[in-house]
Structure formats: C-alpha cells, structure tokens
C-alpha cells in the first residue's frame, strides 16, 4: 500500500451524528492513507462536538461551514436555508425535484471538485447525488449505503423529498462505483435486485469493542433498566408499541430514553402510561459519541425497536442493536429483516418480538425482566456475540481490502 494515496470521504452530516464515517476514516487513516473527511457544518452545537471528536484521530476534516460567527457565514446560511425551503415547497406542491431540496448540494459538489483525491468515498444523500458528477469528471468513486434514501422516511415527509432524483442517483452511483458497501445482507441483496448493480459488500454498523461492558459489573440486584437511544426521541421509532406492551408487564422495571426530545413528545408518551408507571420512565439528554458506550453499560436491556416501514428501516441493521451487544446488554429486537440477520447469528443474545402482538410482546418482556439468572446469561451471550462477530475489528479488514482493490 502506497502511503501517499489520498482518500476523500464525502458526507453531508456532522461527524458526531455519523459514526460510520468516523470509523471508516479512522481505519483508513490508521492504515497509512492520507484521509480527509469533507462535510457540512450547519449546527453550532454539533460543530463544537465535531471538533472535540477530532482530537487525536488520524485524518483531516474540511467543512462547508455555515456556523462561523462572521457576517459572510451568517449570510451564506440564510441564503442556503431559504433556497432549501423554496426547493422543498416546489417539490411538495409542484413536484419539481432539484438537488437543492436536500440542502447545499451544489456548494458541496464544488468544494469536492476542488479537492483532488485518488479515491472518493460518498456517504449520505447529497454526496450520492454528487457521485455521478464526480465520476463523469474522471474521479474514482466508491459508495457506502448506510440508508436506502429513496426508500426512507414516512409518507408525509416523502412529499417534500426528491425521490426520483435520489433513485436515479443511487442507480447511477451503484452501477459505476469502484465498489459499494451496505449495512446488511438484506440491504445488499435488495439494492442489487432493484438497480441491477454489483452486490455491495456488507460492512455492518458495529463499533470497536469497548473496554468495559455491563457483564464486567456485578449482576443487578435492583430493578432491571431498559435503555433506548437515538439522536431524536420522537414518533415513528417503535416507542409507542413498546410502551403499549410494557405497561402490561408484571415484573418491575424502568425505561430510559436517551436523546434530544421532539417538542411535546414527552407529554404524549406519559399520557399513554398509568399514573403509577410514569415515575419509571426517565429521559436522558443526548451525550457526546465518546460517552455513549459507557452510558449504555449502566443499563440491562437494550431496545432495538426498528419498525418494518419504510422499506429502508426493515432491511438495514442500525447502530443500536450492535452497540447494545458491544455494551453487554440483553437485546429486545423487532423482527425486521436486518435485525433478524443479527439475532439468527446470536440467538442467545436476546428476544425477537413482533411489535403489534401486544400480549405476546409483554409476556416476552416479563420472561426476561422477571428472571435475573436468565437476564445475566443473555447479557453474557450478547457481549460474546460482539467479541466474536459483531465488532468493528471484524469489519475493518473487509473495508481495507475493498479500498486496496479500488486503488490497485
């Protein structure tokens, strides 16, 4: 491997909200490549988190910065947000689809074109749209499909999304990329079938093994605690179905939700609970990415409540389920195609549930929280599955091999 080879990783998300990019860039930088991550900075709070996250990492960062405290940056941010708002109105009301609907697409493409690289790896919507343009420029481009964007979002949100534009970009990029990757075998198969493209390699959304997990602490004598985390606590994430079952359990337990609350959602959840159970529900503010593994290890059972719709949610493997295993938590997983892949490989790690079967759902929860010995054995099996299969140390060699072939 030539250490002078330069790799540009292109994303439109903040690094603190895109751990997959951080893992990829860190792995390639540690392997000796000259790696730069190019992203969009649109929120001052996340920009501060990104800068903290970058300390000691073996790659550089270049941003399209809309958060700087300068008149020029504030004006650029105002114009960009206004243009995106108008583009989304045109999309939802007139069915006019443009890349601006996604955000600062043209600006990010121009910045990417100004940065030469031996290999460009694209993530997220705007970079996937930009990929065919970069390929026509003669660039060597790879694509990582963490989410199938044209098959994502609820119906109400899809009305203002350029679905046809995204499908065309996904198809062109997947057919022409020097390699592609996806988060699960289910997603790889679905993409290959839909776009008649080479099957993507599978790089699961796992994480480097954390030093301390739940199984390193004594078995719990207090009430078992469920944990669920996301960037945003809100509807459409399986919480409503979980609480419908949880209120029917007989064994005592607590539930903890970690993330930024969507306004008014806390009150809606509490209204679903009997007065005697509301004190068992707790909200935890979003924590920096580096603190999340240790925070998860404070609890007992991780909730991977992905719904089967839209299609993307059904076939991907999210961060949650693999991060719970890493932290040594027993797992409650809904029966999506992606999560069934994981649980079939590690059946002793937890329970697979069908969200709409409330009575059976509650009974399964009771079998776990009401039996301390079984809960402990499930936690041990979950951590063992992370060590043996579902950790980034197992995925990184596949990434390195794909990049080496692409640069050969």
VOVO-696798 format. One record per residue (C-alpha): y, z, x; residue in three letters. Coordinates in steps of 0.5 Angstrom, whole numbers. Each point is the difference from the previous one (the first is absolute). Layout:
N
[[Y, Z, X], ALA];
...
This chain:
408
[[0, 0, 0], UNK];
[[7, -2, 3], UNK];
[[5, 6, -1], UNK];
[[5, -5, 0], UNK];
[[-2, -2, -7], UNK];
[[5, 1, -5], UNK];
[[-1, 2, -8], UNK];
[[5, 1, -5], UNK];
[[-2, 4, -6], UNK];
[[4, -2, -6], UNK];
[[1, 5, -6], UNK];
[[5, 1, -6], UNK];
[[-2, 7, 0], UNK];
[[2, 6, 3], UNK];
[[-5, 3, 5], UNK];
[[0, 7, -3], UNK];
[[-3, -4, -6], UNK];
[[-4, -5, 3], UNK];
[[-5, 4, 5], UNK];
[[-5, -6, 0], UNK];
[[6, -4, 4], UNK];
[[1, 6, 5], UNK];
[[-8, 1, 1], UNK];
[[0, -8, 2], UNK];
[[6, 0, 4], UNK];
[[-2, 7, 4], UNK];
[[-7, -3, 1], UNK];
[[2, -7, 3], UNK];
[[6, 4, 4], UNK];
[[-5, 5, 3], UNK];
[[-5, -6, 2], UNK];
[[6, -3, 4], UNK];
[[3, -5, -5], UNK];
[[8, -1, 0], UNK];
[[0, 2, -7], UNK];
[[7, 0, -4], UNK];
[[0, 2, -8], UNK];
[[5, -3, -4], UNK];
[[2, 3, -6], UNK];
[[6, 1, -6], UNK];
[[3, 7, 0], UNK];
[[3, 1, -7], UNK];
[[0, 7, -1], UNK];
[[4, 5, 5], UNK];
[[-5, 6, -1], UNK];
[[-6, -5, 2], UNK];
[[3, -2, 5], UNK];
[[1, 7, 3], UNK];
[[-7, 1, -1], UNK];
[[-2, -7, 4], UNK];
[[4, 2, 6], UNK];
[[-4, 7, 0], UNK];
[[-6, -4, -1], UNK];
[[1, -5, 6], UNK];
[[0, 6, 5], UNK];
[[-5, -2, 6], UNK];
[[-3, -6, -4], UNK];
[[-2, -6, 5], UNK];
[[4, -5, -4], UNK];
[[7, -2, -1], UNK];
[[4, -1, -7], UNK];
[[5, -4, -2], UNK];
[[3, 0, -7], UNK];
[[4, -3, -5], UNK];
[[5, 6, -1], UNK];
[[3, 1, -7], UNK];
[[1, 7, 1], UNK];
[[5, 1, 6], UNK];
[[7, 3, -1], UNK];
[[4, -6, 1], UNK];
[[4, -4, -5], UNK];
[[-4, -6, 2], UNK];
[[-6, 3, -1], UNK];
[[2, 3, -7], UNK];
[[3, -7, -2], UNK];
[[-7, -3, 2], UNK];
[[-4, 5, -4], UNK];
[[5, -1, -6], UNK];
[[-1, -8, 0], UNK];
[[-7, 1, 1], UNK];
[[-1, 4, -5], UNK];
[[4, -4, -5], UNK];
[[-4, -6, 2], UNK];
[[-6, 3, -1], UNK];
[[2, 3, -7], UNK];
[[2, -7, -2], UNK];
[[-6, -3, 2], UNK];
[[-4, 4, -4], UNK];
[[4, -1, -6], UNK];
[[-1, -7, 1], UNK];
[[-8, 1, 1], UNK];
[[-1, 4, -6], UNK];
[[5, -4, -5], UNK];
[[0, -7, 2], UNK];
[[-7, 0, 4], UNK];
[[4, -2, 6], UNK];
[[-4, 2, 6], UNK];
[[3, 1, 7], UNK];
[[-2, 4, 6], UNK];
[[7, 4, 0], UNK];
[[-4, 3, -6], UNK];
[[-4, 4, 5], UNK];
[[6, 2, 4], UNK];
[[3, -2, 6], UNK];
[[-5, -6, 1], UNK];
[[5, -5, 4], UNK];
[[3, 5, 4], UNK];
[[-7, 3, 3], UNK];
[[-2, -7, 1], UNK];
[[6, -2, 4], UNK];
[[-1, 6, 4], UNK];
[[-7, -1, 1], UNK];
[[1, -7, 2], UNK];
[[5, 3, 6], UNK];
[[-6, 4, 3], UNK];
[[-5, -4, 4], UNK];
[[-7, 2, 0], UNK];
[[-7, -2, 2], UNK];
[[-3, 3, -7], UNK];
[[4, 2, -6], UNK];
[[-4, 4, -5], UNK];
[[3, 1, -7], UNK];
[[0, 5, -5], UNK];
[[3, 1, -7], UNK];
[[3, -4, -5], UNK];
[[6, -3, 4], UNK];
[[-4, -2, 6], UNK];
[[-6, -3, -3], UNK];
[[5, -5, -4], UNK];
[[4, -1, 7], UNK];
[[-7, -1, 4], UNK];
[[-1, -8, -2], UNK];
[[7, -1, 2], UNK];
[[-2, 3, 7], UNK];
[[-6, -4, 0], UNK];
[[4, -6, -1], UNK];
[[4, 2, 6], UNK];
[[-6, 0, 4], UNK];
[[-1, 7, 0], UNK];
[[-7, 3, 1], UNK];
[[0, 5, -6], UNK];
[[-5, 5, -3], UNK];
[[0, 4, -7], UNK];
[[-2, 6, -2], UNK];
[[-1, 1, -7], UNK];
[[0, 7, -2], UNK];
[[2, -1, -7], UNK];
[[-1, -6, -4], UNK];
[[7, -1, -2], UNK];
[[0, -6, -5], UNK];
[[-6, 5, -4], UNK];
[[4, 6, 1], UNK];
[[5, 4, -5], UNK];
[[0, 2, -7], UNK];
[[1, -6, -5], UNK];
[[7, 3, -2], UNK];
[[2, 0, 8], UNK];
[[-3, -7, 1], UNK];
[[5, -3, -4], UNK];
[[5, 0, 5], UNK];
[[-4, -2, 6], UNK];
[[-1, -7, 2], UNK];
[[-8, 0, -1], UNK];
[[-1, -8, 1], UNK];
[[4, 0, 6], UNK];
[[-4, 6, 3], UNK];
[[-6, -3, -2], UNK];
[[2, -7, 4], UNK];
[[2, 4, 6], UNK];
[[-7, 4, 0], UNK];
[[-4, -6, 0], UNK];
[[4, -4, 5], UNK];
[[0, 6, 5], UNK];
[[-7, 2, -1], UNK];
[[-2, -7, 1], UNK];
[[4, -1, 6], UNK];
[[0, 6, 4], UNK];
[[-4, 1, 6], UNK];
[[-3, 6, -3], UNK];
[[0, 4, -6], UNK];
[[-2, 7, -2], UNK];
[[0, 4, -6], UNK];
[[-2, 8, -2], UNK];
[[-7, -1, -3], UNK];
[[-5, -5, -1], UNK];
[[1, -1, -7], UNK];
[[7, -2, 1], UNK];
[[-2, -5, 6], UNK];
[[-5, -3, -5], UNK];
[[5, -1, -6], UNK];
[[5, -3, 5], UNK];
[[-5, -5, 3], UNK];
[[-2, -2, -7], UNK];
[[7, 0, -3], UNK];
[[3, -4, 5], UNK];
[[-6, -4, 4], UNK];
[[2, 3, 6], UNK];
[[-4, 3, 6], UNK];
[[-2, 7, -2], UNK];
[[4, 5, 3], UNK];
[[-3, 5, 5], UNK];
[[0, 7, -3], UNK];
[[5, 6, 3], UNK];
[[-1, 6, -4], UNK];
[[6, 4, -2], UNK];
[[-3, 6, 5], UNK];
[[4, 5, 5], UNK];
[[-1, 2, 6], UNK];
[[-5, 7, 0], UNK];
[[5, 6, -1], UNK];
[[-1, 6, 5], UNK];
[[-1, 5, -6], UNK];
[[-3, -1, -7], UNK];
[[-2, 4, -6], UNK];
[[-7, 1, 3], UNK];
[[3, 4, 6], UNK];
[[3, 5, -4], UNK];
[[-5, 5, -4], UNK];
[[-3, -1, -7], UNK];
[[5, 1, -5], UNK];
[[0, 7, -4], UNK];
[[6, -2, -4], UNK];
[[0, -5, -6], UNK];
[[-1, -7, 2], UNK];
[[6, -4, 1], UNK];
[[0, -8, -2], UNK];
[[5, -4, 4], UNK];
[[3, -7, -2], UNK];
[[6, -3, 5], UNK];
[[4, -7, -1], UNK];
[[7, -2, 2], UNK];
[[2, 1, -7], UNK];
[[-3, 5, -6], UNK];
[[0, -5, -6], UNK];
[[-4, -3, -5], UNK];
[[-5, -6, 1], UNK];
[[-3, 4, 5], UNK];
[[-6, 4, -4], UNK];
[[3, 6, 0], UNK];
[[0, 0, -8], UNK];
[[-7, -1, -1], UNK];
[[-2, 5, 6], UNK];
[[4, 6, -4], UNK];
[[-3, -2, -7], UNK];
[[-7, 2, 4], UNK];
[[3, 6, 4], UNK];
[[2, 4, -6], UNK];
[[-7, -1, -3], UNK];
[[-3, 4, 7], UNK];
[[-2, 7, -1], UNK];
[[0, 2, 7], UNK];
[[6, 2, 3], UNK];
[[4, -5, 5], UNK];
[[7, -2, 2], UNK];
[[3, -7, 1], UNK];
[[5, -2, 5], UNK];
[[4, -7, -1], UNK];
[[4, -2, 7], UNK];
[[5, -5, 0], UNK];
[[7, -2, -3], UNK];
[[1, 1, -7], UNK];
[[2, -5, -5], UNK];
[[5, 3, -4], UNK];
[[-2, 3, -7], UNK];
[[-8, -1, 2], UNK];
[[-1, 8, 2], UNK];
[[2, 2, -7], UNK];
[[-4, -6, -3], UNK];
[[-6, 3, 4], UNK];
[[1, 7, -2], UNK];
[[0, -2, -7], UNK];
[[-7, -2, 0], UNK];
[[-2, 7, 2], UNK];
[[-2, 6, -4], UNK];
[[5, 5, 2], UNK];
[[-5, 5, 3], UNK];
[[-1, -6, 5], UNK];
[[7, -2, 2], UNK];
[[0, 5, 6], UNK];
[[-6, -3, 3], UNK];
[[4, -7, 1], UNK];
[[4, 0, 7], UNK];
[[5, -5, 2], UNK];
[[1, -1, 8], UNK];
[[6, -4, 3], UNK];
[[-2, -6, 4], UNK];
[[-2, 1, 7], UNK];
[[1, -4, 6], UNK];
[[-6, -4, 2], UNK];
[[-2, 4, 6], UNK];
[[0, 6, -4], UNK];
[[-5, -2, -6], UNK];
[[-7, 0, 4], UNK];
[[1, 8, 1], UNK];
[[3, 1, -7], UNK];
[[-6, -3, -3], UNK];
[[-4, 4, 3], UNK];
[[3, 6, -3], UNK];
[[-4, -2, -7], UNK];
[[-7, -1, -2], UNK];
[[-1, -6, -4], UNK];
[[4, -7, 1], UNK];
[[2, -4, -7], UNK];
[[-1, -8, 1], UNK];
[[2, -2, -7], UNK];
[[1, -7, 1], UNK];
[[0, -4, -7], UNK];
[[-4, -6, 0], UNK];
[[6, -4, -2], UNK];
[[4, -4, 2], UNK];
[[-6, -4, 4], UNK];
[[3, 2, 7], UNK];
[[-1, 7, -2], UNK];
[[-7, -1, -2], UNK];
[[-2, -4, 7], UNK];
[[4, 4, 5], UNK];
[[-2, 6, 4], UNK];
[[6, 4, 0], UNK];
[[2, 5, 5], UNK];
[[-1, 6, -4], UNK];
[[-8, 0, 0], UNK];
[[-1, -1, 7], UNK];
[[6, 5, 2], UNK];
[[-4, 6, -4], UNK];
[[-6, -2, 3], UNK];
[[3, 1, 7], UNK];
[[3, 7, -2], UNK];
[[-7, 2, -2], UNK];
[[2, 0, -8], UNK];
[[-5, -1, -5], UNK];
[[2, -6, -4], UNK];
[[1, -2, -7], UNK];
[[0, -7, 0], UNK];
[[1, -5, -6], UNK];
[[-5, -6, -1], UNK];
[[4, -5, 3], UNK];
[[-4, -6, 4], UNK];
[[4, 2, 6], UNK];
[[-2, 8, -1], UNK];
[[-7, -1, -2], UNK];
[[-1, -4, 7], UNK];
[[2, 6, 4], UNK];
[[-4, 5, -5], UNK];
[[-6, -4, 1], UNK];
[[0, 1, 7], UNK];
[[1, 7, 0], UNK];
[[-2, 2, -7], UNK];
[[-1, 8, 2], UNK];
[[8, 0, 1], UNK];
[[2, 1, -7], UNK];
[[0, -3, -7], UNK];
[[1, -6, -3], UNK];
[[3, 0, -7], UNK];
[[2, -4, -6], UNK];
[[7, 2, -2], UNK];
[[-1, -2, -7], UNK];
[[-6, 4, -2], UNK];
[[4, 7, 0], UNK];
[[-6, 4, -2], UNK];
[[-5, -2, 6], UNK];
[[6, 0, 5], UNK];
[[2, 7, -2], UNK];
[[-8, 2, 1], UNK];
[[0, -3, 7], UNK];
[[6, 4, 2], UNK];
[[-3, 6, -2], UNK];
[[-6, -1, 4], UNK];
[[4, 0, 6], UNK];
[[5, 5, -1], UNK];
[[-5, 5, -3], UNK];
[[-5, 0, 6], UNK];
[[3, 2, 6], UNK];
[[-6, -2, 4], UNK];
[[0, -7, -2], UNK];
[[7, -1, 1], UNK];
[[-1, 2, 7], UNK];
[[-5, -4, 1], UNK];
[[4, -6, -3], UNK];
[[5, 1, 5], UNK];
[[-4, 0, 6], UNK];
[[-3, -6, -2], UNK];
[[7, -3, -1], UNK];
[[2, 1, 7], UNK];
[[-6, -2, 3], UNK];
[[1, -7, -4], UNK];
[[7, 0, 3], UNK];
[[-3, 1, 7], UNK];
[[-6, -5, -1], UNK];
[[3, -5, -4], UNK];
[[7, 0, -3], UNK];
[[5, 2, 6], UNK];
[[5, -5, 4], UNK];
[[-4, 1, 6], UNK];
[[-6, -4, -3], UNK];
[[5, -6, -3], UNK];
[[4, -1, 6], UNK];
[[-5, -4, 4], UNK];
[[0, -5, -5], UNK];
[[8, -1, 0], UNK];
[[0, 0, 7], UNK];
[[-6, -5, 0], UNK];
[[4, -5, -5], UNK];
[[6, 1, 4], UNK];
[[-3, -2, 6], UNK];
[[-4, -6, -3], UNK];
[[7, -2, -3], UNK];
[[3, 0, 6], UNK];
[[-5, -4, 4], UNK];
